[in-house]
Amino acid sequence: MDTLNYLREEIKNEAKDYIKHLLRFKTIIILVYLLLEIFVFIKIGRSNTLMAASSLFINLFILCSLVLMFKDFKTTLKIFALSIPLIPIVLYLLFRLNMDKYGDVIYLVYFVVFIVNTIKEMQYGNIDFKMIFSNKKFLRLSIVYFILTVLGVLSVINSRYKIDSAKILILGFVFMIFFSLIIISYKKREDILISDLIFYLALGVAISGIPDTLIAFYTIITRNNNTHLYGALGSNFMLGYTILLLPFIIFNSLNRKVDSKHYYLYNLLMVMEVFILVTQRSRGILLALAICFFLVFLVYRKRKLKLLIIAAIVLSSVTYNVIYRPEFNELREEISTNPNVTLNLFSKNEFINKILQQTKNRRPIWGLTFNIINDYPYYGIGPGQYRYYYLEYGGDILRSYKDAHNVILNITVDFGIPFAVVFFFSLFLLWLKAFINGIKSKIDSLERYLLLACIGIFCFMAYGNITGQAFMTFVPPISIVPAFILAVITTLMVIKTS
């Protein structure tokens, strides 16, 4: 009990420190905030009340998060991890205001602040890149990063729109490598910082799912129709990066020992995720969630009833939503008129046929993508270029897909086969080593996070290769959330893997 009280006080003191730091700059924050709100009002007036109301919170978040990043370097890391999943909400507002060209500026500001604070920390002697060369596993990771960067640059050089590809490579890949190397080289990188990074990242991910969830509940209540957003804030994209962190949220809402400080907050995040997930209609996420809950159950069995209740609520809701998708109308009618159809579904051939039928919308895209890869096998077409080739290779003009809707195919078509082989083979080796280390770890140790990372990546690959997932969006509003989360998780795996 004394430990819990101490941890609660620690959170309160951390919050007080944040508020105290913000109050030091209250005049600047208020002035800039007022200028931004005046600008928004001039831009949209009363034409879009919802966007104007959203800007009240979004502009305040941007200013406060940027100011907090100057508090100290540990705070820089935590606030940066919190902000990356939330920046697309800011960009969505700019997109609706026809100001999406300023979206890159938002990312640039956050990156510049991060780099400035990193340079200051290097001057204090707290970041030492020599640590990379003195540790074999860090050195191996750096070599993989170097090879991938070279192949990525070659892909950009050989792309049709080089500036566009270069921007995407820097935004969604190079800076992720930089962030990873900074964490590895940080001398004050203790276990508590790793726990805090995962928590702040999970907090940002949970909040980023709120817009889609509000739209879904609103349309269910007012129109009796389960509708979701598309793009960077849409359910399909959001679910991909959510499933990467969901094992951590579930585990820490059950286990109060690994991250005791945030135990109650993780329970709040779990409640948020339940509300986010129960409205979803994706067939891929239903499979990924079932795998996720089952594997987390194997990892931590101490609070089985709580986990089973959460799993039952989420899986039953998503199953109901999936069954009532338009694609299942014909099957439901067959079952209602002929009960034997249900029994036939469980025969081997019939089950496989039904599964294949559910991929009928994806198969043409994948076939088209294989044709592109066949023509550009070595360096790909360049990151973010798929939308230009889709129609050229006979794609449906009414759909105009921006990516291949498959994790492996996305990487291969953008960067080429050599890049994809190095990337996925390295990820598999790291996953395998982390899994072995995680199995050997104590149930209440931070090394247990290795198993959670393995579950997250496994579920992400299951979802991303069925429903379709890219590591970033390529049209405004731009989101790099999946790439950033994968960078943080794989860095954690490298650090904690012996």
C-alpha positions as CSV (number, residue, x, y, z in Angstrom):
1,M,0.0,0.0,0.0
2,D,2.9,2.3,0.9
3,T,4.4,1.6,-2.5
4,L,1.2,2.5,-4.3
5,N,0.9,5.7,-2.4
6,Y,4.5,6.6,-3.3
7,L,3.8,5.9,-7.0
8,R,0.7,8.0,-6.9
9,E,2.6,10.9,-5.4
10,E,5.3,10.4,-8.0
11,I,2.7,10.9,-10.8
12,K,1.3,13.9,-9.0
13,N,4.7,15.4,-8.6
14,E,5.5,14.7,-12.3
15,A,2.3,16.5,-13.3
16,K,3.1,19.4,-11.0
17,D,6.6,19.7,-12.6
18,Y,5.0,19.9,-16.0
19,I,2.5,22.5,-14.9
20,K,5.2,24.5,-13.2
21,H,7.4,24.4,-16.3
22,L,4.4,25.6,-18.5
23,L,3.6,28.4,-16.1
24,R,7.1,29.8,-16.6
25,F,6.2,30.4,-20.3
26,K,2.5,31.2,-19.7
27,T,2.7,34.7,-21.4
28,I,4.2,33.3,-24.6
29,I,1.8,30.4,-24.7
30,I,-1.2,32.6,-24.2
31,L,-0.2,35.1,-26.8
32,V,0.7,32.5,-29.5
33,Y,-2.5,30.6,-28.6
34,L,-4.7,33.7,-29.1
35,L,-3.0,34.5,-32.4
36,L,-3.6,30.9,-33.7
37,E,-7.2,31.0,-32.7
38,I,-7.7,34.4,-34.3
39,F,-6.2,33.0,-37.5
40,V,-8.5,29.9,-37.4
41,F,-11.5,32.2,-36.9
42,I,-10.5,34.4,-39.8
43,K,-9.9,31.3,-41.9
44,I,-13.2,29.5,-41.3
45,G,-15.4,31.9,-39.4
46,R,-18.7,30.2,-38.4
47,S,-18.7,27.9,-41.4
48,N,-17.4,24.9,-39.5
49,T,-18.1,25.0,-35.8
50,L,-16.7,21.6,-35.1
51,M,-13.4,22.4,-36.6
52,A,-13.2,25.7,-34.7
53,A,-14.0,23.9,-31.4
54,S,-11.4,21.3,-32.2
55,S,-8.8,23.9,-32.8
56,L,-9.2,25.2,-29.2
57,F,-7.7,21.9,-27.9
58,I,-5.4,21.1,-30.7
59,N,-3.5,24.4,-30.8
60,L,-3.2,24.3,-27.0
61,F,-1.7,20.8,-27.2
62,I,0.8,21.8,-29.8
63,L,2.1,24.7,-27.8
64,C,2.2,22.9,-24.5
65,S,3.9,19.8,-25.9
66,L,6.6,21.8,-27.6
67,V,7.3,23.9,-24.5
68,L,7.4,20.8,-22.3
69,M,10.0,19.2,-24.6
70,F,12.4,21.9,-23.4
71,K,12.0,20.9,-19.8
72,D,14.7,18.1,-19.8
73,F,15.7,15.3,-22.2
74,K,13.7,12.6,-20.5
75,T,10.6,14.8,-20.9
76,T,11.6,15.4,-24.5
77,L,11.6,11.7,-25.2
78,K,8.3,11.1,-23.4
79,I,6.4,14.1,-24.9
80,F,7.8,13.3,-28.3
81,A,6.5,9.7,-28.0
82,L,3.1,11.1,-26.9
83,S,2.9,13.6,-29.7
84,I,3.7,11.5,-32.8
85,P,0.4,9.6,-32.7
86,L,-1.5,12.9,-32.1
87,I,0.1,15.0,-34.8
88,P,-2.2,13.5,-37.5
89,I,-5.2,15.0,-35.7
90,V,-3.5,18.4,-36.1
91,L,-2.9,17.7,-39.7
92,Y,-6.5,16.6,-40.2
93,L,-7.6,20.0,-39.0
94,L,-5.2,21.7,-41.4
95,F,-6.5,19.4,-44.2
96,R,-10.1,20.5,-43.5
97,L,-9.0,24.1,-43.6
98,N,-7.4,23.5,-47.0
99,M,-4.0,24.2,-45.4
100,D,-2.5,20.7,-45.7
101,K,0.7,22.1,-47.2
102,Y,1.6,23.3,-43.7
103,G,1.4,19.7,-42.4
104,D,5.1,19.0,-43.1
105,V,6.0,22.2,-41.1
106,I,4.3,20.6,-38.0
107,Y,6.5,17.5,-38.2
108,L,9.5,19.7,-39.0
109,V,9.0,21.8,-35.8
110,Y,8.8,18.7,-33.6
111,F,11.9,17.2,-35.2
112,V,13.9,20.4,-34.9
113,V,13.0,20.7,-31.2
114,F,14.0,17.1,-30.7
115,I,17.3,17.6,-32.5
116,V,18.1,20.8,-30.7
117,N,17.5,19.1,-27.3
118,T,19.5,16.1,-28.4
119,I,22.5,18.4,-29.3
120,K,22.2,20.1,-25.9
121,E,22.2,16.7,-24.2
122,M,25.3,15.6,-26.2
123,Q,27.0,18.8,-24.9
124,Y,26.2,17.7,-21.3
125,G,27.8,14.3,-22.1
126,N,24.7,12.3,-21.6
127,I,24.6,10.9,-25.2
128,D,27.5,8.9,-26.4
129,F,27.4,7.3,-29.9
130,K,30.5,5.3,-28.9
131,M,28.1,3.1,-27.0
132,I,26.9,1.8,-30.3
133,F,30.4,0.5,-31.3
134,S,31.2,-1.0,-27.9
135,N,28.2,-3.2,-27.9
136,K,27.9,-6.0,-30.5
137,K,24.1,-6.0,-30.7
138,F,23.9,-2.2,-31.1
139,L,26.6,-2.4,-33.8
140,R,24.7,-5.1,-35.7
141,L,21.6,-2.9,-35.5
142,S,23.5,0.1,-36.8
143,I,24.9,-2.0,-39.7
144,V,21.3,-3.1,-40.7
145,Y,20.2,0.6,-40.4
146,F,23.1,1.6,-42.7
147,I,22.3,-1.0,-45.3
148,L,18.6,-0.1,-45.3
149,T,19.4,3.6,-45.6
150,V,21.7,3.1,-48.6
151,L,19.1,0.9,-50.3
152,G,16.4,3.5,-49.4
153,V,18.5,6.3,-51.0
154,L,19.0,4.2,-54.1
155,S,15.2,3.8,-54.3
156,V,14.7,7.5,-54.1
157,I,17.3,8.2,-56.8
158,N,15.6,5.8,-59.1
159,S,12.0,7.0,-58.3
160,R,9.9,9.1,-60.7
161,Y,9.2,11.9,-58.2
162,K,12.5,12.2,-56.3
163,I,11.6,15.1,-54.0
164,D,8.4,13.5,-52.9
165,S,10.1,10.1,-52.3
166,A,13.0,11.8,-50.4
167,K,10.6,13.6,-48.1
168,I,8.8,10.4,-47.3
169,L,12.1,8.5,-46.7
170,I,13.4,11.2,-44.3
171,L,10.0,11.5,-42.5
172,G,9.1,7.9,-42.2
173,F,12.4,6.1,-42.1
174,V,15.6,8.1,-41.6
175,F,14.3,10.0,-38.5
176,M,13.0,6.8,-37.0
177,I,16.5,5.4,-37.2
178,F,17.9,8.6,-35.6
179,F,15.4,8.4,-32.8
180,S,16.3,4.7,-32.2
181,L,20.0,5.4,-32.2
182,I,19.5,8.3,-29.7
183,I,17.7,6.0,-27.3
184,I,20.5,3.4,-27.6
185,S,23.2,6.0,-27.0
186,Y,21.5,7.7,-24.1
187,K,23.5,7.1,-20.9
188,K,20.5,7.7,-18.5
189,R,18.4,5.1,-20.3
190,E,17.2,3.0,-17.3
191,D,14.2,0.6,-17.1
192,I,11.9,3.3,-15.7
193,L,12.5,5.4,-18.8
194,I,11.6,2.5,-21.1
195,S,8.4,1.9,-19.2
196,D,7.5,5.6,-19.4
197,L,8.2,5.7,-23.2
198,I,5.8,2.7,-23.7
199,F,3.2,4.3,-21.5
200,Y,3.3,7.8,-23.2
201,L,3.2,6.1,-26.6
202,A,0.2,4.0,-25.6
203,L,-1.5,7.1,-24.2
204,G,-1.0,8.9,-27.6
205,V,-2.3,5.9,-29.5
206,A,-5.4,5.6,-27.3
207,I,-6.3,9.3,-27.7
208,S,-5.7,9.1,-31.5
209,G,-8.5,6.6,-31.8
210,I,-11.1,8.9,-30.2
211,P,-12.1,10.8,-33.4
212,D,-13.0,7.6,-35.3
213,T,-14.8,6.2,-32.3
214,L,-16.9,9.4,-31.8
215,I,-17.9,9.3,-35.5
216,A,-18.8,5.6,-35.1
217,F,-21.0,6.1,-32.0
218,Y,-22.6,9.2,-33.4
219,T,-23.7,7.5,-36.7
220,I,-24.8,4.4,-34.8
221,I,-27.0,6.5,-32.5
222,T,-28.3,9.0,-35.0
223,R,-28.5,6.9,-38.2
224,N,-28.3,3.3,-37.1
225,N,-25.3,3.0,-39.3
226,N,-21.7,2.1,-38.2
227,T,-19.6,4.6,-40.1
228,H,-15.9,5.2,-39.7
229,L,-13.3,7.7,-40.8
230,Y,-10.8,7.1,-43.6
231,G,-7.1,8.0,-44.1
232,A,-4.7,8.8,-41.3
233,L,-7.4,8.9,-38.6
234,G,-9.5,6.1,-40.2
235,S,-10.2,2.9,-38.5
236,N,-8.2,0.6,-40.8
237,F,-4.9,2.6,-40.4
238,M,-5.5,3.3,-36.7
239,L,-6.1,-0.3,-35.9
240,G,-2.8,-1.4,-37.4
241,Y,-0.7,0.7,-35.0
242,T,-3.1,0.1,-32.1
243,I,-2.6,-3.7,-32.3
244,L,1.2,-3.1,-32.0
245,L,0.7,-1.6,-28.5
246,L,-2.5,-3.4,-27.4
247,P,-0.5,-6.3,-25.7
248,F,1.3,-3.7,-23.5
249,I,-2.0,-2.0,-22.5
250,I,-3.7,-5.3,-21.7
251,F,-0.8,-6.7,-19.8
252,N,-0.2,-3.6,-17.7
253,S,-3.9,-3.3,-16.9
254,L,-3.7,-6.8,-15.4
255,N,-0.2,-6.7,-13.9
256,R,0.5,-3.9,-11.3
257,K,4.2,-4.9,-10.7
258,V,6.0,-4.2,-14.0
259,D,4.8,-0.6,-14.4
260,S,3.3,0.1,-11.0
261,K,3.4,3.9,-11.5
262,H,0.9,3.8,-14.4
263,Y,-1.2,0.8,-13.3
264,Y,-4.4,2.7,-12.8
265,L,-3.8,4.8,-15.9
266,Y,-3.3,1.7,-18.0
267,N,-6.7,0.5,-16.7
268,L,-8.1,3.8,-18.0
269,L,-6.4,3.2,-21.4
270,M,-7.9,-0.3,-21.4
271,V,-11.4,1.1,-21.0
272,M,-10.7,3.6,-23.8
273,E,-9.5,0.8,-26.1
274,V,-12.6,-1.3,-25.4
275,F,-14.8,1.7,-26.5
276,I,-12.6,2.1,-29.6
277,L,-12.6,-1.6,-30.5
278,V,-16.2,-2.5,-30.0
279,T,-17.3,-0.4,-33.0
280,Q,-14.9,-1.9,-35.4
281,R,-16.0,-4.0,-38.5
282,S,-12.7,-5.2,-39.9
283,R,-12.3,-8.9,-40.5
284,G,-8.5,-8.6,-40.2
285,I,-8.7,-7.0,-36.8
286,L,-11.1,-9.6,-35.5
287,L,-8.4,-12.3,-36.3
288,A,-5.6,-10.1,-34.9
289,L,-7.6,-9.4,-31.7
290,A,-8.4,-13.1,-31.1
291,I,-4.7,-13.9,-31.5
292,C,-3.7,-11.0,-29.2
293,F,-6.0,-11.9,-26.4
294,F,-5.1,-15.6,-26.6
295,L,-1.3,-14.9,-26.5
296,V,-1.5,-12.4,-23.7
297,F,-3.5,-15.0,-21.8
298,L,-0.6,-17.4,-22.2
299,V,1.9,-14.8,-21.1
300,Y,0.0,-13.7,-18.0
301,R,-2.6,-16.0,-16.4
302,K,-2.9,-14.5,-12.9
303,R,-6.1,-12.4,-13.6
304,K,-7.8,-14.7,-16.0
305,L,-11.4,-13.5,-15.2
306,K,-10.7,-9.8,-16.0
307,L,-8.9,-10.7,-19.2
308,L,-11.7,-13.1,-20.3
309,I,-14.4,-10.4,-19.6
310,I,-12.5,-7.8,-21.7
311,A,-11.9,-10.3,-24.5
312,A,-15.5,-11.5,-24.5
313,I,-16.8,-7.9,-24.8
314,V,-14.4,-6.9,-27.5
315,L,-14.5,-10.1,-29.6
316,S,-18.3,-10.5,-29.4
317,S,-18.9,-6.9,-30.5
318,V,-16.4,-7.0,-33.4
319,T,-17.8,-10.4,-34.5
320,Y,-21.3,-9.0,-34.5
321,N,-20.1,-6.0,-36.6
322,V,-18.3,-8.2,-39.0
323,I,-21.3,-10.6,-39.5
324,Y,-23.4,-7.6,-40.5
325,R,-21.1,-6.3,-43.1
326,P,-22.7,-6.1,-46.5
327,E,-20.3,-8.8,-47.8
328,F,-22.0,-11.3,-45.5
329,N,-25.6,-10.6,-46.6
330,E,-25.7,-13.5,-49.0
331,L,-24.2,-15.9,-46.5
332,R,-26.6,-14.9,-43.8
333,E,-29.5,-15.4,-46.2
334,E,-28.2,-18.9,-47.1
335,I,-27.9,-19.9,-43.4
336,S,-31.4,-18.6,-42.6
337,T,-33.0,-20.6,-45.4
338,N,-30.8,-23.7,-45.1
339,P,-29.4,-24.6,-41.7
340,N,-27.1,-27.2,-43.3
341,V,-25.1,-24.4,-44.8
342,T,-23.6,-23.8,-41.3
343,L,-22.4,-27.4,-41.0
344,N,-20.9,-27.2,-44.5
345,L,-18.9,-24.1,-43.6
346,F,-16.7,-26.3,-41.3
347,S,-15.7,-28.6,-44.1
348,K,-12.2,-28.0,-45.2
349,N,-12.8,-27.0,-48.8
350,E,-15.8,-24.8,-48.1
351,F,-14.0,-23.0,-45.2
352,I,-11.0,-22.2,-47.5
353,N,-13.4,-21.0,-50.3
354,K,-15.1,-18.6,-47.9
355,I,-11.8,-17.3,-46.7
356,L,-10.7,-16.7,-50.3
357,Q,-14.0,-14.9,-51.0
358,Q,-13.2,-12.4,-48.3
359,T,-10.0,-11.4,-50.0
360,K,-11.6,-10.8,-53.4
361,N,-11.2,-7.0,-53.1
362,R,-7.6,-7.3,-52.2
363,R,-6.5,-10.0,-54.7
364,P,-6.6,-7.6,-57.8
365,I,-4.5,-5.1,-55.9
366,W,-1.9,-7.7,-54.9
367,G,-1.8,-9.1,-58.4
368,L,-1.2,-5.7,-59.8
369,T,1.5,-5.1,-57.2
370,F,3.4,-8.2,-58.2
371,N,3.4,-7.0,-61.8
372,I,5.0,-3.7,-60.6
373,I,7.6,-5.5,-58.5
374,N,8.4,-7.7,-61.5
375,D,9.2,-4.6,-63.5
376,Y,11.1,-2.8,-60.6
377,P,12.7,-5.6,-58.6
378,Y,15.9,-4.0,-57.3
379,Y,15.1,-0.5,-56.0
380,G,11.3,-0.5,-56.3
381,I,9.3,2.5,-57.5
382,G,10.2,4.7,-54.6
383,P,8.4,5.4,-51.3
384,G,5.0,6.9,-51.8
385,Q,4.9,6.4,-55.5
386,Y,2.4,3.6,-55.7
387,R,-0.5,5.9,-56.3
388,Y,1.1,7.0,-59.6
389,Y,1.6,3.4,-60.8
390,Y,-1.7,1.9,-59.7
391,L,-3.8,3.2,-62.6
392,E,-0.9,2.7,-65.1
393,Y,-1.0,-1.0,-64.3
394,G,-4.7,-1.4,-64.8
395,G,-6.1,-0.4,-61.4
396,D,-9.7,0.5,-60.8
397,I,-10.1,4.2,-61.5
398,L,-12.9,4.5,-59.0
399,R,-10.7,3.3,-56.1
400,S,-7.2,4.7,-56.9
401,Y,-5.4,3.0,-54.0
402,K,-2.4,4.8,-52.5
403,D,-0.6,1.6,-51.3
404,A,-0.7,-2.2,-51.9
405,H,-2.8,-3.0,-48.8
406,N,-0.2,-5.5,-47.6
407,V,2.7,-4.9,-45.3
408,I,5.2,-7.1,-47.2
409,L,4.1,-6.0,-50.6
410,N,4.2,-2.3,-49.6
411,I,7.8,-2.5,-48.5
412,T,8.8,-4.5,-51.6
413,V,7.1,-2.4,-54.2
414,D,8.4,0.9,-52.7
415,F,12.0,-0.1,-51.9
416,G,12.7,-3.2,-53.9
417,I,13.3,-6.9,-53.1
418,P,16.8,-6.4,-51.5
419,F,15.5,-3.9,-49.1
420,A,12.5,-6.1,-48.2
421,V,14.7,-9.1,-47.7
422,V,17.1,-7.3,-45.3
423,F,14.3,-5.6,-43.5
424,F,12.0,-8.6,-42.8
425,F,14.9,-11.1,-42.3
426,S,16.4,-8.7,-39.7
427,L,13.1,-8.2,-38.1
428,F,12.4,-11.9,-37.9
429,L,15.8,-12.7,-36.3
430,L,15.3,-9.9,-33.7
431,W,11.7,-11.2,-33.1
432,L,13.0,-14.8,-32.6
433,K,15.8,-13.7,-30.2
434,A,13.4,-11.5,-28.2
435,F,10.8,-14.3,-28.1
436,I,13.4,-16.7,-26.6
437,N,14.6,-14.2,-24.1
438,G,11.0,-13.3,-23.2
439,I,10.1,-16.9,-22.6
440,K,13.0,-17.2,-20.1
441,S,12.1,-13.9,-18.3
442,K,10.3,-13.7,-15.0
443,I,6.6,-12.9,-15.2
444,D,6.9,-9.6,-13.4
445,S,10.1,-8.3,-14.9
446,L,10.5,-5.7,-17.6
447,E,12.0,-8.4,-19.8
448,R,8.4,-9.7,-20.1
449,Y,7.9,-6.7,-22.4
450,L,9.9,-8.7,-25.0
451,L,7.0,-11.2,-25.3
452,L,4.5,-8.4,-25.5
453,A,6.6,-6.8,-28.4
454,C,6.6,-10.1,-30.2
455,I,2.9,-10.5,-29.8
456,G,2.3,-7.0,-31.1
457,I,4.5,-7.5,-34.2
458,F,3.0,-10.9,-34.9
459,C,-0.6,-9.5,-34.7
460,F,0.4,-6.4,-36.7
461,M,1.7,-8.7,-39.5
462,A,-1.4,-10.9,-39.4
463,Y,-3.6,-7.8,-39.7
464,G,-1.4,-5.8,-42.1
465,N,-1.1,-8.7,-44.6
466,I,-4.9,-9.4,-44.6
467,T,-6.7,-6.0,-44.3
468,G,-3.7,-4.1,-45.5
469,Q,-1.4,-1.7,-43.6
470,A,1.3,0.7,-44.6
471,F,3.9,2.1,-42.2
472,M,2.8,5.6,-43.1
473,T,0.2,7.5,-45.1
474,F,1.4,9.0,-48.4
475,V,-1.2,11.7,-48.9
476,P,-2.4,14.5,-46.5
477,P,-2.9,14.2,-43.6
478,I,0.4,12.4,-43.3
479,S,0.9,9.9,-40.5
480,I,4.1,8.1,-39.6
481,V,2.7,6.4,-36.4
482,P,3.1,2.7,-37.4
483,A,6.8,3.4,-38.4
484,F,7.5,5.3,-35.2
485,I,5.9,2.6,-32.9
486,L,7.8,-0.2,-34.7
487,A,11.0,1.8,-34.3
488,V,10.4,2.2,-30.5
489,I,9.4,-1.4,-30.0
490,T,12.3,-2.9,-32.0
491,T,14.7,-0.6,-30.1
492,L,13.3,-1.8,-26.8
493,M,13.7,-5.4,-28.1
494,V,17.4,-4.8,-29.0
495,I,18.1,-3.2,-25.6
496,K,16.5,-5.9,-23.5
497,T,17.6,-8.9,-25.6
498,S,20.8,-10.5,-24.3
